[in-house]
Amino acid sequence: MFASGGNQRYAFKVLDVVGRTVAEKEVVSVEGENLVTFDLFEVPGGIYFLNVDANGQETKTIRIAIE
């Protein structure tokens, strides 16, 4: 879940530790709270990184663990 001040284009990518994309999604946000979900049931357990780009600029990278 993330908050947005208005309509912005966001790109979300889940990457493995070698940098391969295992899932990705693009959304256009609305003002207020927004929710983005991924179906990662088929992804093997391990450490991954979630990259978030807003309007074409990388804004955040988050380390995630999948069990």
Phi and psi in degrees as a GROMACS rama.xvg file:
@    title "Ramachandran Plot"
@    xaxis  label "Phi"
@    yaxis  label "Psi"
@TYPE xy
-148.209  154.982  PHE-2
-100.314  143.803  ALA-3
-135.374  146.093  SER-4
-83.4383  -6.1947  GLY-5
169.549  -164.327  GLY-6
-71.1987  113.243  ASN-7
-137.19  151.9  GLN-8
-92.6445  127.006  ARG-9
-120.753  140.037  TYR-10
-119.579  126.69  ALA-11
-114.3  131.31  PHE-12
-132.047  134.481  LYS-13
-102.945  121.855  VAL-14
-116.862  145.136  LEU-15
-81.6596  179.657  ASP-16
-67.4828  -16.6035  VAL-17
-96.077  1.64406  VAL-18
95.0024  5.89674  GLY-19
-78.7586  137.237  ARG-20
-76.29  124.087  THR-21
-105.771  -18.6957  VAL-22
-161.213  148.129  ALA-23
-153.265  155.006  GLU-24
-156.407  139.588  LYS-25
-116.331  136.807  GLU-26
-138.275  158.05  VAL-27
-110.116  121.872  VAL-28
-77.5968  162.639  SER-29
-115.364  164.139  VAL-30
-64.433  134.522  GLU-31
102.739  -151.013  GLY-32
-79.6674  138.11  GLU-33
-129.53  147.942  ASN-34
-126.885  130.622  LEU-35
-123.713  129.848  VAL-36
-120.795  152.411  THR-37
-126.264  143.325  PHE-38
-93.7093  100.428  ASP-39
-111.934  20.7408  LEU-40
-64.2339  -28.6215  PHE-41
-88.8989  -5.29861  GLU-42
-84.0558  129.724  VAL-43
-61.2167  150.731  PRO-44
-61.516  149.907  GLY-45
154.111  -168.592  GLY-46
-95.2004  134.654  ILE-47
-136.782  169.694  TYR-48
-126.652  135.253  PHE-49
-104.346  114.081  LEU-50
-97.6219  133.374  ASN-51
-119.622  121.973  VAL-52
-114.75  131.237  ASP-53
-113.738  121.907  ALA-54
52.4743  40.129  ASN-55
84.0789  2.17677  GLY-56
-118.525  129.199  GLN-57
-64.7614  127.287  GLU-58
-113.092  -26.5081  THR-59
-162.709  144.508  LYS-60
-127.372  127.498  THR-61
-121.399  131.655  ILE-62
-83.8865  130.561  ARG-63
-129.25  153.553  ILE-64
-117.625  133.675  ALA-65
-112.3  127.485  ILE-66
